[in-house]
Amino acid sequence: MQAHICGHMHGVQLRAPGDVALATLPRPSAGAGEVVLRVLAAGLCQTDLHIRSAADSRTPDGTTLGHEIAGVVEETGAGVTQWRPGDRVVVHPCWSCGACSACLAGRQNACRRTGGRLNPPPTPGVTKNGGMAEYVSAPASALVAIGDLDPAIAATLTDAALTPYHTIRTCSELLHPGSTAVIIGLGGLGNLAAQILRATTATRIIATDISDEAIDAARPWADVTLRSDDPALADTIVAMTDGFGADVVLDFVGNDATLRLAAAIIGRSGAIRVVGLSGGTYPFVARSAGNPLPRGVSVMCPYGGTYGDLAAVIALARRGDIAPLVTRFPLDDAMRAFDALEAGTIRGRAVLIPGDAPNPSAR
């Protein structure tokens, strides 16, 4: 066990509902089973904007934001033997108990002791102090080694790649040669979904979005790209599958229009996975006649991913099979990063870098 870190640090804190600011905070120390990381990079995403806008009531006042975390171990608490100072890691965002039936089955994102029927396990930056700071404490059991992987890339993978990887794994048996997967929405998660599908399956990938820029960014991995605002899109996709429909539809938007599209293009015994949280209502009628869904279709709203999923995602990135585009900001420019993300002017994923950092740049 190392000497406790003491003193203060800079971090992004929710001071009150709708009030997020850079603040001087006490440095954390490592309790039993915990480590303290010196943060190397912390991702910024729509969840953080929801917290800033007071749309996410789960986050207590005084919480340090940041659920996408890469860092280097600085301190280890009592009982921690698997990590040493200097180890470079990311933090799995679902802090589970490790002992319930779900955890023992490898489903840490569905932990029964730290989560509930409607609430997921604790998440750094949402319900626990997170990584938009110079230091963060985390359970030692939640760390995954990253080796020499760029920390800015690694941090974004803990959400932007973990979620689509887990989502794809829930329907992997349908993604065989000759199958068709449709991605609706090609933002950060949708783009990485295309990369993951290309790296791990032999399915045909049809990628759709309303943005030509997003479509262009997905072309290297998609077999077909289409504008999702084309009124004939559903008919086009069904025709491309010889009238059968897609085997898998991944909706990274989740509004009424995209959910209707998913229902209109899915094939019999297919899988619809809804990741986007835009408040849409799913079209379903519980009768055989008039039901917009073919028989045998499964619909799921996946959450996060397991520890094993995150380890697999890091392995894909270290091999060069997936690579998110990131725009870097110094931690001290966090509020500018929030504003740029809200304005939609960031290329790829926004990442905060504590300490000295270059001007924001895409990589």
KEMAR-882491 format. One record per residue: residue number from 1; z, y, x of N, C-alpha, C in turn. Coordinates in steps of 0.1 Angstrom, whole numbers, plus 5000, padded with zeros to 4 digits. Atoms other than C-alpha are relative to their C-alpha. Layout:
// KEMAR-882491
  fiba   nc3   nc2   nc1  cac3  cac2  cac1   cc3   cc2   cc1
   NUM     Z     Y     X     Z     Y     X     Z     Y     X
...
// end
This chain:
// KEMAR-882491
  fiba   nc3   nc2   nc1  cac3  cac2  cac1   cc3   cc2   cc1
     1  5000  4988  5009  5000  5000  5000  5000  5012  5009
     2  5001  4988  4992  4991  5034  5013  5009  5011  4995
     3  4991  4989  5004  5011  5066  5013  4994  5008  4988
     4  5005  4993  5012  5009  5085  4980  4993  5013  5004
     5  5007  4987  4999  4984  5113  4978  5008  5010  4992
     6  4993  4989  5008  5000  5146  4967  4992  5013  5001
     7  5007  4988  5000  4990  5181  4961  4992  5003  4988
     8  5008  4996  5011  4963  5196  4939  4986  4998  5002
     9  5015  5002  4999  4926  5193  4932  4993  5008  4989
    10  5008  4995  5010  4898  5208  4912  4995  4989  4991
    11  5005  5010  5010  4887  5191  4880  4995  5007  4988
    12  5004  4995  5013  4870  5196  4847  5009  4995  4989
    13  4989  5004  5009  4896  5196  4820  4997  5005  4985
    14  5000  4995  5014  4896  5197  4782  5014  5007  4997
    15  4987  4993  5001  4922  5224  4777  5004  5001  4985
    16  4998  4999  5014  4919  5226  4739  4987  4995  4993
    17  5013  5004  5006  4894  5214  4713  4989  5010  5002
    18  5011  4991  4997  4861  5229  4723  5001  5008  5012
    19  4998  4992  4988  4875  5244  4755  5001  4992  5012
    20  5001  5008  4987  4864  5227  4787  4998  5010  5011
    21  5001  4990  4989  4868  5245  4820  5004  4993  5013
    22  4996  5005  4987  4872  5239  4857  5014  5005  5002
    23  4986  4997  4999  4909  5238  4865  5006  4995  5013
    24  4993  5006  4989  4934  5232  4893  5010  4990  4994
    25  4992  5011  5006  4951  5199  4885  5008  4993  5011
    26  4993  5008  4990  4977  5177  4902  4991  4987  5004
    27  5007  5012  4995  4962  5149  4924  5007  4988  4994
    28  4994  5013  5005  4968  5114  4909  5006  4992  5012
    29  4995  5010  4990  4988  5087  4927  4997  4986  4994
    30  5003  5013  5004  4982  5050  4925  5013  4992  4995
    31  4989  5008  5005  5006  5030  4902  4997  4985  5004
    32  5002  5015  4997  5010  4992  4904  4987  4996  4994
    33  5013  5006  5005  4976  4975  4901  4989  5011  4999
    34  5009  4989  5000  4958  5009  4906  4995  5003  5014
    35  5004  4993  4988  4938  5027  4932  4998  5014  4997
    36  5005  4987  5001  4931  5063  4938  4987  5001  5008
    37  5013  4998  4993  4895  5072  4946  4998  5014  5003
    38  5006  4987  4998  4881  5102  4963  4986  5000  4994
    39  5012  5000  5008  4853  5110  4939  4988  5004  5009
    40  5012  4996  4993  4818  5110  4955  4990  5005  4990
    41  5009  4995  5010  4799  5116  4922  5005  4996  4987
    42  4996  5002  5014  4805  5119  4885  4989  5004  4991
    43  5011  4997  5010  4779  5117  4858  5004  5008  4989
    44  4998  4991  5012  4776  5141  4829  4990  4996  4989
    45  5010  5004  5010  4761  5130  4796  5004  5006  4986
    46  4998  4995  5014  4760  5136  4758  5014  4998  4995
    47  4986  5002  5004  4795  5122  4754  5008  5012  5004
    48  4992  4988  4995  4809  5151  4775  4997  5012  4992
    49  5003  4989  5008  4790  5176  4754  5007  4999  4986
    50  4993  5002  5013  4805  5160  4722  5014  5004  5002
    51  4986  4996  4997  4839  5165  4738  5001  5015  5000
    52  4999  4985  4999  4832  5201  4747  4998  5007  4986
    53  5003  4994  5013  4819  5208  4712  5011  4997  4989
    54  4989  5005  5009  4851  5192  4697  4995  4990  4990
    55  5006  5010  5009  4829  5166  4680  5007  4986  5002
    56  4993  5012  4996  4849  5138  4697  5015  5002  4999
    57  4985  4997  5002  4885  5138  4684  5009  4990  5008
    58  4991  5010  4993  4896  5108  4706  5006  5006  5012
    59  4996  4995  4987  4901  5130  4737  5012  5009  4999
    60  4988  4992  5000  4936  5144  4741  4998  5013  5008
    61  5000  4988  4992  4940  5180  4753  5006  4997  5013
    62  4995  5002  4987  4946  5181  4790  4993  4989  5008
    63  5007  5011  4994  4923  5152  4797  4989  5005  5010
    64  5011  4998  4990  4901  5153  4829  4988  4992  4995
    65  5012  5007  5005  4865  5145  4818  4994  4992  5011
    66  5008  5008  4991  4841  5121  4834  5001  4985  5000
    67  4999  5014  5001  4834  5085  4826  4990  4992  5008
    68  5010  5006  4990  4806  5078  4851  5004  5004  5014
    69  4993  4996  4988  4824  5076  4884  4996  4991  5012
    70  5002  5007  4987  4815  5066  4920  5009  5007  5010
    71  4991  4994  4990  4840  5071  4948  5003  4990  5011
    72  4995  5008  4989  4857  5057  4979  5015  4999  4999
    73  4986  5003  5002  4891  5041  4978  5008  5008  5011
    74  4991  4992  4991  4918  5064  4993  5014  4994  5000
    75  4987  5005  5001  4950  5048  4981  5001  4987  4992
    76  4999  5012  5008  4960  5014  4968  5015  4999  4995
    77  4987  5002  5005  4990  5007  4946  5006  4986  5002
    78  4993  5013  4998  5015  4978  4946  4992  4989  4993
    79  5006  5012  5005  4999  4944  4941  4984  5000  5001
    80  5015  5000  4998  4963  4955  4950  4997  4995  5013
    81  5004  5007  4987  4949  4932  4976  4985  4999  5002
    82  5014  5002  4999  4912  4931  4968  4992  5012  5005
    83  5006  4988  4996  4904  4967  4978  5008  5006  5011
    84  4994  4993  4989  4910  4987  5009  4995  5014  5001
    85  5006  4986  4998  4907  5024  5018  4987  4999  5008
    86  5014  5000  4995  4871  5031  5026  4990  4993  4992
    87  5009  5007  5008  4856  5008  5001  4993  5009  4990
    88  5008  4992  5009  4828  5024  4981  4997  4993  4987
    89  5000  5007  5013  4829  5016  4944  4995  5009  4989
    90  5001  4993  5013  4820  5025  4909  5011  4995  4991
    91  4990  5004  5010  4844  5023  4879  4994  4995  4987
    92  5005  5005  5013  4837  5001  4849  5007  5008  4990
    93  4994  4990  5010  4843  5024  4819  5008  4994  4989
    94  4991  5006  5010  4861  4999  4797  5012  4994  5007
    95  4988  5004  4993  4896  4995  4809  5008  4990  4991
    96  4995  5011  5008  4907  4961  4796  5013  4994  5005
    97  4988  5006  4996  4938  4940  4798  4998  4988  5009
    98  5003  5012  4991  4921  4910  4815  5007  4987  4996
    99  4992  5012  5004  4943  4885  4796  4998  4995  4986
   100  5002  5004  5014  4933  4885  4759  4988  4990  4999
   101  5011  5010  5002  4907  4860  4745  4987  5006  5003
   102  5013  4994  4997  4879  4885  4748  4998  5002  5015
   103  5001  4998  4985  4886  4894  4784  4998  4987  5007
   104  5002  5012  4993  4890  4858  4794  4986  4994  4998
   105  5014  5005  5002  4856  4851  4779  4990  5010  5007
   106  5009  4990  4993  4842  4880  4800  4995  5011  4992
   107  5004  4989  5008  4839  4905  4772  5010  5011  5000
   108  4990  4989  4998  4860  4933  4786  4998  5012  4991
   109  5003  4989  5009  4842  4958  4764  5005  4998  4986
   110  4994  5003  5013  4858  4941  4734  5014  4996  5001
   111  4986  5004  4998  4893  4938  4747  5009  5002  4988
   112  4993  5000  5012  4917  4930  4719  5014  5007  5002
   113  4987  4994  4998  4949  4944  4735  4999  5015  5002
   114  5001  4986  4998  4937  4978  4747  4991  5007  4990
   115  5008  4994  5011  4912  4984  4719  5005  4995  4987
   116  4996  5004  5014  4912  4978  4682  4987  4996  4992
   117  5012  5004  5008  4889  4969  4653  4990  5011  5000
   118  5010  4989  5000  4873  5003  4653  5000  5008  5013
   119  4999  4992  4988  4884  5017  4687  4997  4991  5012
   120  5003  5008  4987  4870  5005  4721  5012  5001  5009
   121  4990  4999  4990  4892  5000  4751  5000  5014  5006
   122  5000  4987  4994  4904  5031  4770  4989  5002  5009
   123  5011  4996  4992  4877  5050  4787  5004  5012  5008
   124  4997  4988  4992  4881  5074  4817  4992  5011  4995
   125  5008  4988  5004  4871  5109  4808  4999  5002  4985
   126  5000  5000  5015  4875  5101  4770  5014  4999  4995
   127  4986  5002  5004  4909  5087  4764  5010  5000  5012
   128  4992  5000  4988  4922  5086  4800  4994  5011  5010
   129  5005  4990  4991  4918  5111  4829  4988  4993  5008
   130  5012  5005  4994  4883  5107  4844  4996  5006  5013
   131  5005  4998  4987  4862  5114  4874  4993  5013  5003
   132  5005  4987  4997  4850  5150  4871  5010  5008  5008
   133  4989  4994  4992  4875  5159  4898  4998  4995  5014
   134  5000  5005  4986  4881  5154  4935  5006  4986  5002
   135  4993  5013  4999  4903  5124  4929  5002  4994  4986
   136  4997  5006  5013  4908  5099  4901  5008  4987  5003
   137  4994  5013  4999  4931  5069  4896  4994  4991  4990
   138  5006  5010  5008  4918  5037  4881  5005  4986  5002
   139  4996  5013  4997  4927  5001  4876  4992  4993  5010
   140  5007  5007  4990  4918  4980  4906  4990  4990  4994
   141  5008  5010  5007  4904  4954  4882  4987  5006  4994
   142  5011  4994  5006  4878  4979  4870  4989  5004  5010
   143  5009  4995  4990  4860  4985  4903  4989  4990  5003
   144  5011  5008  4996  4826  4972  4914  4995  5006  5013
   145  5005  4995  4987  4815  4975  4951  4985  5005  4999
   146  5014  4995  5000  4783  4996  4957  4994  4999  5014
   147  5006  5001  4987  4778  4991  4994  4995  5014  5004
   148  5006  4988  4996  4754  5017  5007  4991  5007  4990
   149  5008  4994  5011  4739  5026  4973  5005  5015  4999
   150  4997  4986  5002  4737  5064  4968  5010  5002  4989
   151  4989  4998  5010  4769  5074  4949  4995  5007  4987
   152  5005  4993  5012  4750  5098  4926  4992  4991  4991
   153  5007  5011  5007  4727  5069  4916  5010  4991  4993
   154  4990  5010  5004  4756  5045  4913  5008  5005  4988
   155  4991  4995  5010  4777  5068  4891  4993  4999  4986
   156  5008  5000  5013  4749  5071  4864  4999  4986  4995
   157  5002  5013  5004  4745  5034  4863  5011  4994  4991
   158  4988  5005  5007  4780  5029  4849  4999  5002  4985
   159  5003  4997  5014  4767  5042  4815  4985  4999  4997
   160  5014  5000  5004  4730  5049  4815  4993  4988  5003
   161  5006  5013  4998  4721  5015  4829  5009  4989  4994
   162  4991  5010  5005  4752  4995  4818  4997  4997  4985
   163  5002  5002  5015  4746  5001  4781  4987  4994  4997
   164  5012  5007  5003  4709  4992  4780  5000  4986  5005
   165  5000  5014  4994  4715  4962  4803  5007  4991  4990
   166  4992  5008  5010  4742  4949  4779  4992  4998  4987
   167  5007  5000  5012  4721  4957  4749  4988  4989  5001
   168  5011  5010  4998  4691  4937  4763  5005  4986  5001
   169  4995  5014  4998  4713  4908  4772  5004  4994  4987
   170  4997  5005  5013  4724  4905  4736  4989  4993  4992
   171  5011  5006  5007  4689  4895  4726  4990  4994  5010
   172  5008  5005  4989  4676  4880  4759  4992  4988  4996
   173  5008  5013  5004  4665  4847  4742  4987  5003  4993
   174  5013  4997  5007  4638  4866  4723  4990  5007  5010
   175  5008  4993  4991  4624  4883  4754  4992  4991  5010
   176  5008  5010  4992  4601  4855  4766  4986  5004  5002
   177  5014  4997  4998  4565  4856  4778  4993  4999  4986
   178  5007  4999  5013  4543  4866  4748  5008  5008  4990
   179  4992  4992  5009  4571  4886  4731  4997  5014  5002
   180  5002  4985  5000  4571  4923  4723  5013  5007  4998
   181  4988  4992  5002  4600  4947  4728  4995  5015  4998
   182  5004  4986  5003  4597  4983  4714  5013  5008  5003
   183  4989  4991  4997  4619  5011  4729  4997  5013  4992
   184  5001  4987  5007  4624  5041  4706  5010  5010  5007
   185  4992  4990  4993  4636  5071  4726  5000  4997  5015
   186  5001  5002  4986  4629  5075  4763  5008  5010  5008
   187  4992  4992  4992  4657  5097  4775  5006  4992  5011
   188  4994  5007  4989  4681  5086  4802  5002  4985  4998
   189  4997  5014  5003  4691  5053  4786  4987  4992  4997
   190  5012  5006  5004  4657  5045  4771  4991  4998  5012
   191  5008  5001  4988  4639  5051  4804  5005  4988  5009
   192  4995  5011  4992  4663  5027  4822  4999  4987  4992
   193  5003  5012  5007  4659  5002  4794  4986  4994  5003
   194  5013  5004  4997  4622  5001  4802  5000  4994  5014
   195  4999  5005  4986  4630  4996  4839  5007  4986  5000
   196  4993  5013  5001  4655  4968  4831  4992  4989  4994
   197  5009  5010  5006  4631  4950  4808  4990  4996  5010
   198  5011  5004  4990  4604  4951  4835  5006  4992  5011
   199  4994  5007  4988  4628  4939  4862  5006  4986  4996
   200  4992  5012  5003  4645  4911  4842  4993  4991  4989
   201  5007  5008  5010  4620  4898  4815  4985  5000  5002
   202  5014  5001  5000  4584  4889  4809  4994  5006  4987
   203  5004  4995  5012  4582  4907  4776  4989  5011  5001
   204  5008  4988  5001  4555  4932  4766  5008  5012  4996
   205  4991  4988  5002  4571  4967  4766  4991  5011  4993
   206  5006  4989  5007  4560  4993  4740  5010  5011  5000
   207  4990  4990  4999  4577  5026  4747  4996  5012  4992
   208  5004  4989  5009  4578  5055  4722  5010  5012  5001
   209  4991  4988  5000  4591  5091  4722  4991  5011  4994
   210  5007  4988  5005  4582  5125  4708  4996  5009  5012
   211  5002  4992  4989  4581  5140  4743  4989  4994  5010
   212  5010  5005  4991  4550  5137  4765  5006  4998  5014
   213  4993  5002  4987  4572  5142  4796  5008  4987  5001
   214  4992  5012  5000  4595  5114  4786  4990  4987  5000
   215  5009  5010  5000  4565  5092  4779  4994  4998  5014
   216  5006  5001  4986  4549  5100  4813  5010  4993  5009
   217  4990  5006  4991  4582  5091  4830  5002  4985  4998
   218  4998  5014  5002  4582  5057  4814  4988  4991  5003
   219  5013  5008  4998  4546  5047  4821  5001  4990  5011
   220  5001  5010  4989  4553  5029  4854  5006  4986  4995
   221  4994  5012  5005  4573  5003  4834  4995  4995  4987
   222  5005  5004  5014  4558  5002  4799  4986  4995  5001
   223  5014  5005  5001  4527  4982  4790  4992  5010  4991
   224  5006  4991  5010  4520  5006  4761  5009  5012  4998
   225  4992  4988  5003  4532  5042  4755  4994  5007  4988
   226  5005  4994  5012  4529  5058  4721  5010  5012  4996
   227  4992  4989  5005  4541  5091  4705  5007  4995  4987
   228  4993  5005  5012  4568  5083  4679  4999  5009  4988
   229  5003  4992  5012  4558  5112  4657  4987  4998  4994
   230  5013  5004  5006  4525  5096  4649  5003  4993  4987
   231  4997  5006  5014  4526  5089  4611  4995  4985  4999
   232  5005  5013  5000  4506  5057  4618  5006  4990  5010
   233  4994  5008  4989  4529  5044  4645  5004  4986  4995
   234  4995  5013  5004  4545  5016  4625  4988  4990  4998
   235  5011  5008  5002  4511  5003  4614  4993  4996  5013
   236  5006  5003  4987  4498  5005  4650  5007  4989  5007
   237  4993  5010  4993  4526  4985  4664  4999  4986  4993
   238  5002  5013  5007  4524  4958  4637  4987  4994  5003
   239  5013  5005  4997  4487  4956  4643  4999  4994  5014
   240  5000  5005  4986  4493  4952  4681  5007  4986  5001
   241  4993  5013  4999  4515  4922  4673  4993  4990  4990
   242  5008  5009  5009  4488  4905  4651  5007  4999  4987
   243  4994  5000  5013  4507  4915  4620  5014  4995  4999
   244  4987  5007  5001  4539  4897  4629  5012  5010  5002
   245  4989  4991  4997  4560  4927  4642  5006  4997  5013
   246  4993  5001  4987  4581  4932  4673  5011  4990  5000
   247  4989  5009  4999  4605  4906  4685  5014  5007  5002
   248  4988  4992  4997  4630  4932  4697  4997  5015  4998
   249  5001  4986  5001  4635  4969  4688  5013  5006  5005
   250  4989  4994  4994  4658  4990  4709  5000  5015  4996
   251  5000  4986  5005  4667  5023  4692  5010  5008  5007
   252  4991  4991  4992  4681  5049  4716  5002  5014  4993
   253  4999  4987  5008  4680  5077  4689  5010  4998  4989
   254  4991  5003  5011  4696  5063  4658  5001  5010  4989
   255  5000  4992  5012  4686  5088  4632  4992  4993  4988
   256  5006  5007  5012  4671  5081  4597  4986  4996  5003
   257  5014  5003  4998  4635  5083  4609  4999  4988  5010
   258  5002  5011  4990  4640  5059  4639  5005  4987  4994
   259  4995  5013  5006  4660  5034  4619  4990  4995  4989
   260  5010  5004  5009  4633  5034  4592  4988  4993  5008
   261  5011  5006  4992  4607  5028  4620  5004  4986  5005
   262  4995  5013  4995  4628  5000  4634  4998  4989  4990
   263  5001  5009  5011  4629  4983  4600  4986  4997  4997
   264  5014  5001  5004  4592  4988  4595  4992  4991  5010
   265  5008  5006  4990  4581  4972  4628  5006  4986  5005
   266  4993  5012  4995  4606  4943  4634  4994  4988  4993
   267  5005  5012  5005  4593  4908  4630  5011  4990  4995
   268  4991  5010  5005  4609  4878  4613  5009  4994  5011
   269  4990  5005  4990  4640  4866  4631  5001  5008  5013
   270  4999  4991  4989  4638  4896  4654  5014  5006  5002
   271  4987  4994  4997  4666  4917  4668  4998  5015  5001
   272  5000  4986  4999  4672  4954  4662  5014  5004  5006
   273  4988  4996  4993  4697  4970  4686  5001  5016  4999
   274  4999  4986  5002  4709  5005  4677  5010  5006  5010
   275  4992  4994  4989  4723  5024  4707  5002  5015  4997
   276  4999  4986  5003  4716  5060  4697  5010  5003  4988
   277  4990  4996  5010  4743  5078  4676  4997  5013  4994
   278  5004  4988  5006  4724  5104  4657  5003  5000  4985
   279  4995  4999  5014  4740  5096  4623  4991  4995  4990
   280  5009  5006  5010  4712  5077  4607  5006  4989  4991
   281  4996  5010  5010  4716  5054  4577  4990  4988  5001
   282  5009  5011  4998  4702  5019  4581  4995  4996  4986
   283  5005  5004  5013  4678  5009  4553  5001  4985  4998
   284  4998  5014  5003  4691  4976  4539  5003  4998  4985
   285  4997  5003  5014  4690  4961  4504  5004  4985  5000
   286  4995  5014  5001  4710  4929  4497  4993  4992  4989
   287  5007  5008  5010  4683  4911  4477  4987  4995  5007
   288  5012  5005  4994  4653  4890  4486  4988  5008  4998
   289  5012  4992  5003  4627  4912  4469  5004  5014  5002
   290  4998  4986  4997  4624  4947  4481  5009  5003  5012
   291  4992  4997  4987  4645  4943  4513  4990  5004  5010
   292  5009  4996  4990  4629  4963  4540  5000  4992  5013
   293  4999  5008  4988  4639  4937  4566  4994  4986  4997
   294  5005  5014  5001  4621  4904  4572  5013  4991  5001
   295  4989  5010  4999  4643  4872  4570  5004  4998  5014
   296  4995  5005  4987  4665  4863  4599  5002  5011  5011
   297  4998  4989  4991  4667  4898  4615  5014  5003  5003
   298  4986  4996  4997  4699  4906  4634  5000  5015  5004
   299  4998  4986  4997  4711  4942  4636  5014  5002  5007
   300  4988  4999  4992  4737  4952  4662  5001  5014  5006
   301  4998  4987  4992  4753  4984  4676  5008  4996  5012
   302  4993  5004  4988  4762  4973  4711  5009  5012  5006
   303  4991  4990  4994  4790  4991  4730  5001  4997  5015
   304  4997  5001  4985  4791  4997  4768  4994  4987  5006
   305  5004  5013  4994  4789  4964  4787  5012  4994  5007
   306  4989  5007  4994  4810  4939  4805  5001  5003  5015
   307  4998  4999  4985  4823  4938  4841  4988  4993  5007
   308  5011  5008  4994  4796  4912  4849  4987  5008  4998
   309  5012  4992  5002  4769  4935  4833  4999  5011  5011
   310  5001  4989  4991  4779  4963  4856  4997  4995  5014
   311  5003  5006  4987  4779  4941  4887  4985  4996  5001
   312  5014  5004  5000  4744  4929  4877  4991  5013  5001
   313  5007  4988  4999  4732  4965  4872  5000  5006  5014
   314  4999  4996  4986  4745  4975  4907  4991  4992  5009
   315  5008  5009  4992  4727  4945  4922  4985  5004  4998
   316  5014  4996  5002  4694  4956  4905  4997  5013  5007
   317  5002  4987  4993  4698  4991  4919  4999  4998  5015
   318  5000  5002  4985  4706  4979  4954  4987  4993  5005
   319  5013  5006  4997  4674  4958  4953  4988  5009  4998
   320  5011  4991  5003  4654  4988  4942  4992  4997  4988
   321  5007  5003  5012  4645  4973  4909  5001  5010  4989
   322  4998  4989  5009  4659  5002  4889  5005  5012  5008
   323  4997  4988  4993  4663  5038  4899  5000  5012  4991
   324  5000  4989  5009  4675  5066  4876  4997  5013  5007
   325  5003  4986  4995  4663  5102  4882  5013  5008  4998
   326  4988  4993  5001  4693  5124  4889  4998  5015  5004
   327  4999  4986  4996  4699  5162  4891  5014  5003  5004
   328  4986  4998  4994  4729  5171  4913  5005  5014  4999
   329  4994  4987  5000  4753  5200  4908  5013  4999  5008
   330  4986  5000  4994  4784  5209  4929  5010  5000  4989
   331  4989  5000  5010  4816  5202  4910  5004  5014  4995
   332  4996  4986  5003  4824  5239  4911  4990  5007  4990
   333  5010  4995  5009  4792  5245  4891  4999  4991  4987
   334  5000  5009  5012  4802  5221  4863  4996  5006  4987
   335  5003  4994  5013  4800  5246  4835  4985  5003  4999
   336  5015  4998  5000  4764  5254  4846  4993  4987  4996
   337  5006  5013  5003  4756  5217  4845  5001  4997  4985
   338  4998  5003  5014  4771  5214  4810  4990  5008  4992
   339  5009  4991  5007  4750  5244  4798  4985  4995  5001
   340  5014  5005  4997  4718  5230  4814  4997  4987  4992
   341  5001  5012  5007  4724  5196  4798  4998  5003  4985
   342  5001  4996  5014  4729  5212  4764  4987  5007  4997
   343  5013  4993  5002  4698  5233  4768  4988  4991  5002
   344  5011  5010  4998  4677  5202  4777  4992  5003  5012
   345  5008  4996  4989  4666  5216  4810  5002  4991  5013
   346  4997  5008  4988  4679  5188  4833  4990  4988  5000
   347  5009  5011  4998  4655  5162  4847  5009  4988  5003
   348  4992  5012  4998  4670  5127  4844  5015  5002  4996
   349  4986  5000  5003  4708  5124  4845  5007  5011  5009
   350  4992  4990  4992  4732  5152  4856  5012  4994  5007
   351  4990  5006  4992  4756  5144  4883  5008  5011  5008
   352  4992  4990  4993  4785  5165  4897  5005  4994  5013
   353  4996  5005  4987  4793  5162  4934  5012  5009  5005
   354  4989  4992  4995  4828  5173  4946  4997  5004  5014
   355  5002  4995  4986  4830  5194  4978  4987  5007  5001
   356  5012  4993  4997  4800  5209  4995  4988  4991  4995
   357  5012  5007  5005  4767  5200  4978  4988  5009  5000
   358  5012  4992  5001  4731  5212  4978  4998  5006  4987
   359  5004  4995  5013  4716  5233  4951  4995  4989  4991
   360  5005  5010  5009  4707  5213  4920  4986  4996  5003
   361  5013  5005  4997  4678  5191  4928  4998  4986  4993
   362  5003  5013  5006  4661  5161  4912  4996  4990  5011
   363  5003  5011  4991  4658  5128  4930  4997  4988  4993
// end
